[in-house]
Amino acid sequence: MTAITSSFARNRIESPSSSVEDGGLHGRLPATAAKTVAVVFIALLLGAVLDARGLRKTAAIQPPGLRRDVAMAVTRPLVSFSSATQLDSLRSGVKDALGRGDDDRITTTIVLPEPKVGPGRSSRSATGTGAPQKPARSRTTPRRPAPATSFTAKHPLRVWPAGDSLVIEPAYAIERLVARLPVRVLPVEGRVATGLERPDVYDWFARIRQVAPSLRGGTAVLAFGGNDDNAYMTALPETVRITAFWSPEWRREYGRRAGGVMDMLANRHAHVVWIGLPMTRDRRQTDRYAQLNAVVRREATRRPAWVTYVDTFWLLSDHGRYAEYFRTAGGKLVQLRQPDGVHFRPAAADMVARAVLKAIRKHVRLEEE
């Protein structure tokens, strides 16, 4: 028994799997772990270099603050190294092949038609920063609308719904509503968390300028402002400084942007139906939305031949109060809003779609099948 025990103990001691000095398993673990960490680190660093411009844009579109400052400082050398070594050309080539070559571009300026104020009016009064006056008519849009056109099944009206997330449900409702009408609703371009304040996040000005020529004779259904109720605005002219939401500078610049979007489309003989912002469950947000609506409505009023403003603020309210539900003519109670108290449920979207179609019919004749 003693001999067997002694032999077993000797075999355990001499076993290669338990010997650290002979390069056994326990000896290999630290070296293997170190190599794994090194490989992972190098892979992450290479990925960061290849995606340097994408990381830079992600940093640039952050709200002002320490987090953005740190991200900008970290990505600056990555972009410099990636450009110097031309490693960023691989990502650029893939993006171009996918038709997304502008994804990493950070917009710092926007190009808009220059507004021309009517005789006897100053640019100050036209932008709503002076005493209340009758809105001056825009001189950048055609003075007269195109003659009312009759659209048929062979020659349908093209409708382009675009804007932030608040345009999505109404766009689907419009499709349902015009099923028997000579209307072709183009694919909705509803981009979440975008607007006219932050072209560095998504450049709607460039996109609308790109689409406008092909929309001649059609209608753009736009919804902007849901994410624009704050003071932070990018791509400002050099002489403009904005310190607060609803300041005179903010009103003037936002009006310039909204009016510029309208003019880009009207100059191409496309009508615009602009869906205003609704009341929301949050009273403060509702107040900000009302202020945004005032700016946009004013710009639409200056372009009556080409732009129609659809007021959802009162359309979806309960005698001037936020409405979660609506009772139909048949007595059925339907829910109007999503749980966030902002976005539309199908019932509310249907109401907005009917108002949009009514606005479209002011400018065109639609022959029903």
C-alpha positions in Angstrom: 0.0 0.0 0.0 2.9 2.4 0.9 4.6 1.6 -2.4 1.4 2.3 -4.4 0.9 5.6 -2.6 4.5 6.7 -3.1 4.3 5.9 -6.8 1.0 7.8 -7.2 2.5 10.9 -5.5 5.7 10.7 -7.6 3.6 10.6 -10.8 1.6 13.7 -9.7 4.7 15.6 -9.0 6.4 14.7 -12.3 3.2 15.1 -14.4 3.8 17.7 -17.2 0.4 19.1 -16.7 1.2 20.2 -13.2 4.7 21.5 -13.8 5.0 25.3 -14.1 8.8 25.2 -14.8 8.3 22.8 -17.7 5.8 25.1 -19.5 2.6 23.4 -18.4 -1.0 24.7 -18.5 -0.6 27.1 -15.6 2.6 28.6 -17.1 0.9 29.2 -20.5 -2.2 31.0 -19.1 -0.7 34.4 -18.4 1.1 34.5 -21.7 -2.1 33.5 -23.6 -4.2 36.1 -21.8 -1.7 38.8 -22.6 -1.7 37.9 -26.3 -5.5 37.9 -26.3 -5.6 41.3 -24.7 -3.0 42.7 -27.2 -4.9 41.3 -30.2 -8.2 42.8 -29.0 -6.6 46.2 -28.3 -5.0 46.3 -31.8 -8.3 45.3 -33.4 -10.1 48.0 -31.6 -7.5 50.6 -32.4 -7.5 49.6 -36.1 -11.3 49.7 -36.1 -11.2 53.2 -34.5 -8.8 54.4 -37.1 -10.8 53.0 -40.0 -14.0 54.6 -38.6 -12.3 57.8 -37.5 -14.6 60.1 -39.5 -17.7 58.3 -38.3 -16.5 58.7 -34.7 -15.7 62.3 -35.3 -19.2 63.0 -36.6 -20.7 61.2 -33.6 -18.7 63.4 -31.4 -19.6 66.6 -33.2 -23.3 66.1 -33.1 -23.4 65.6 -29.3 -25.0 68.4 -27.3 -22.6 71.0 -25.9 -20.8 70.0 -22.8 -17.9 68.0 -21.3 -18.8 64.8 -23.0 -18.7 66.4 -26.4 -15.4 68.2 -25.6 -13.7 65.0 -24.6 -15.0 63.1 -27.6 -13.8 65.8 -30.0 -10.4 65.8 -28.3 -10.1 62.0 -28.6 -11.2 61.8 -32.2 -9.1 64.6 -33.5 -5.8 62.7 -33.7 -7.6 59.6 -35.0 -8.9 61.6 -38.0 -5.5 63.1 -38.6 -3.7 59.7 -38.6 -6.4 58.1 -40.7 -6.2 60.8 -43.3 -2.4 60.9 -43.4 -2.2 57.1 -43.9 -5.2 57.1 -46.2 -6.8 54.3 -44.2 -10.0 56.2 -44.3 -10.3 55.7 -48.0 -11.5 52.1 -47.4 -14.5 53.3 -45.4 -15.2 56.1 -47.9 -15.2 53.6 -50.8 -17.7 51.3 -49.1 -19.9 54.3 -48.2 -19.9 55.6 -51.7 -20.7 52.1 -53.1 -23.7 52.0 -50.8 -24.9 55.5 -51.8 -24.1 56.9 -48.4 -21.1 58.9 -49.2 -22.3 61.9 -47.2 -22.9 60.0 -43.9 -19.6 61.2 -42.3 -19.9 64.8 -43.6 -20.4 67.4 -40.9 -22.5 70.3 -42.2 -21.2 73.6 -41.1 -23.1 75.9 -43.5 -26.5 75.8 -45.2 -27.5 77.3 -48.5 -30.9 78.9 -48.7 -32.7 81.1 -51.2 -32.1 84.7 -50.1 -35.4 86.2 -48.9 -36.3 89.5 -50.5 -38.7 91.7 -48.5 -41.5 93.6 -50.2 -41.2 97.3 -50.8 -41.5 99.5 -47.8 -40.7 96.7 -45.3 -37.5 96.1 -43.4 -36.0 92.7 -43.0 -36.6 93.2 -39.3 -40.4 93.5 -39.6 -40.5 90.6 -42.0 -38.9 88.2 -39.6 -41.2 89.0 -36.7 -38.8 90.6 -34.4 -40.3 94.1 -34.6 -43.8 95.4 -33.9 -46.6 93.1 -35.2 -47.3 93.8 -38.9 -49.0 92.1 -41.8 -46.5 89.5 -43.0 -44.6 90.6 -46.1 -45.0 88.3 -49.0 -41.9 86.4 -50.0 -40.3 87.6 -53.3 -38.3 84.4 -53.8 -41.3 82.3 -54.7 -43.2 82.6 -57.9 -45.8 85.4 -57.6 -48.5 83.2 -59.1 -49.2 79.5 -58.7 -49.2 77.2 -61.6 -52.7 76.8 -63.1 -54.7 74.2 -61.2 -53.9 70.8 -62.8 -56.2 67.9 -63.1 -54.6 64.6 -62.2 -55.8 61.3 -63.4 -54.8 57.6 -63.0 -52.5 58.0 -66.0 -51.1 61.2 -64.6 -51.1 61.0 -60.8 -50.1 63.6 -58.4 -46.8 62.8 -56.7 -46.8 63.5 -52.9 -43.5 63.4 -51.0 -43.9 63.1 -47.2 -40.7 64.1 -45.3 -39.5 65.4 -41.9 -39.0 64.1 -38.4 -40.8 61.2 -36.8 -44.1 63.1 -36.6 -44.6 62.7 -40.4 -44.5 58.9 -40.4 -48.0 58.0 -39.2 -49.7 60.7 -41.2 -47.9 59.6 -44.3 -49.2 56.0 -43.9 -52.7 57.5 -43.3 -52.5 59.6 -46.5 -51.7 56.4 -48.4 -54.8 54.8 -47.0 -56.9 57.9 -47.7 -56.0 58.4 -51.4 -56.2 54.7 -52.4 -59.0 55.5 -54.9 -57.5 58.9 -56.0 -54.9 59.6 -58.7 -52.2 60.2 -56.1 -48.9 58.5 -55.9 -47.4 58.8 -52.4 -43.7 58.5 -52.5 -41.8 56.5 -49.8 -42.0 58.5 -46.6 -38.7 60.0 -45.4 -39.3 60.3 -41.7 -36.0 60.6 -39.9 -36.0 60.3 -36.1 -34.4 63.0 -34.0 -33.8 65.3 -36.9 -35.0 68.8 -37.7 -34.0 72.2 -39.0 -31.8 73.2 -36.0 -29.2 70.5 -36.4 -28.0 70.0 -40.0 -24.9 68.4 -38.6 -27.1 65.5 -37.4 -28.9 65.3 -40.8 -28.8 67.9 -43.5 -32.4 68.3 -44.6 -31.6 71.5 -46.5 -29.3 69.5 -48.8 -31.8 66.7 -49.1 -34.7 69.0 -50.0 -32.5 70.8 -52.5 -31.8 67.4 -54.1 -35.4 66.3 -54.3 -37.0 69.6 -55.3 -36.3 69.4 -59.1 -37.9 66.0 -59.4 -41.0 67.1 -57.5 -42.0 69.8 -60.0 -45.8 69.8 -60.2 -46.1 67.7 -57.1 -46.6 68.3 -53.4 -44.3 68.0 -50.4 -45.9 67.2 -47.1 -43.5 68.3 -44.4 -43.4 68.0 -40.6 -40.5 69.6 -38.8 -40.0 71.1 -35.3 -40.5 68.1 -33.0 -36.8 68.2 -32.1 -36.2 71.9 -32.6 -37.6 73.3 -29.4 -34.3 74.3 -27.9 -31.6 77.0 -28.2 -28.8 74.9 -29.7 -28.6 75.5 -33.5 -25.7 74.6 -35.7 -24.5 75.9 -39.1 -25.2 79.5 -38.1 -24.1 82.4 -40.2 -20.9 84.0 -38.8 -22.7 87.0 -37.5 -25.5 85.2 -35.7 -25.2 84.2 -32.0 -28.1 82.4 -30.3 -28.2 82.3 -26.5 -31.8 81.3 -25.8 -34.8 79.6 -27.4 -37.4 82.1 -28.7 -35.0 84.9 -28.5 -35.2 87.4 -31.4 -32.1 85.9 -33.0 -33.6 82.4 -32.7 -36.9 83.4 -34.2 -35.2 85.2 -37.1 -32.9 82.3 -37.9 -35.5 79.6 -37.6 -37.9 81.6 -39.7 -35.1 81.9 -42.3 -34.6 78.2 -42.4 -38.3 77.3 -42.5 -39.0 79.9 -45.2 -35.9 78.7 -47.1 -37.2 75.2 -47.2 -40.5 76.4 -48.5 -38.8 78.5 -51.2 -36.6 75.7 -52.4 -39.7 73.7 -53.2 -41.9 76.5 -54.5 -39.2 77.7 -56.8 -39.4 74.3 -58.5 -43.2 74.7 -58.7 -43.9 72.2 -56.0 -46.6 72.9 -53.5 -45.9 72.6 -49.8 -48.3 71.3 -47.1 -46.6 71.9 -43.7 -48.0 69.9 -40.8 -47.8 72.0 -37.6 -46.8 70.6 -34.2 -49.6 69.2 -31.9 -50.3 69.8 -28.3 -48.5 67.3 -26.0 -49.0 65.9 -22.6 -46.1 68.1 -21.3 -47.3 71.7 -20.8 -43.9 73.2 -21.2 -43.3 71.3 -24.4 -46.7 72.4 -25.6 -45.7 76.0 -25.0 -42.5 75.6 -27.0 -44.3 73.9 -29.8 -46.8 76.8 -29.9 -43.9 79.2 -30.4 -42.4 77.1 -33.1 -45.8 76.9 -34.9 -46.0 80.7 -34.8 -42.8 81.1 -36.7 -43.6 78.5 -39.3 -47.2 79.7 -39.8 -45.9 83.2 -40.4 -43.5 82.0 -43.1 -46.3 80.0 -44.7 -48.6 83.1 -44.7 -46.0 85.0 -46.7 -46.3 82.3 -49.4 -50.0 81.7 -49.8 -49.9 80.7 -53.4 -47.5 77.8 -52.7 -47.6 76.8 -49.0 -50.5 75.7 -46.8 -50.1 75.3 -43.1 -52.1 72.5 -41.4 -52.9 73.3 -37.7 -52.8 70.1 -35.7 -52.4 72.0 -32.4 -56.2 72.7 -32.3 -57.3 69.9 -34.6 -56.3 67.2 -32.1 -57.2 69.2 -28.9 -60.3 69.0 -26.7 -61.5 72.6 -26.8 -58.0 73.9 -26.4 -56.8 71.2 -24.0 -54.5 68.2 -24.7 -56.7 65.2 -25.7 -55.6 61.6 -25.2 -58.9 60.2 -26.6 -61.5 61.3 -29.1 -65.1 60.2 -29.3 -66.3 59.5 -32.9 -69.7 60.5 -34.3 -70.8 56.9 -33.6 -69.9 57.3 -29.9 -66.8 55.1 -30.0 -63.8 56.2 -27.9 -60.5 56.0 -29.8 -57.0 56.8 -28.5 -55.2 59.6 -30.4 -51.7 59.5 -28.9 -48.8 57.1 -28.4 -47.7 56.5 -24.8 -45.1 59.3 -25.0 -48.0 61.8 -25.3 -46.5 63.3 -28.5 -46.7 60.9 -31.5 -49.9 60.0 -33.3 -51.8 56.8 -33.2 -53.6 55.8 -36.4 -56.8 57.6 -35.4 -55.0 60.9 -35.0 -53.0 60.3 -38.1 -56.2 59.8 -40.1 -57.5 63.2 -38.9 -54.3 64.9 -39.9 -54.3 63.1 -43.3 -57.8 64.4 -44.0 -56.7 67.9 -43.3 -53.7 67.4 -45.5 -55.8 66.2 -48.4 -58.1 69.2 -48.0 -55.1 71.4 -48.3 -53.9 69.6 -51.4 -57.2 70.0 -53.1 -56.9 73.8 -52.9 -54.3 73.7 -55.6 -55.1 70.6 -57.7 -58.1 68.7 -59.1 -58.1 65.0 -58.4 -60.4 62.9 -60.5 -61.7 60.0 -58.5 -61.8 56.6 -60.1 
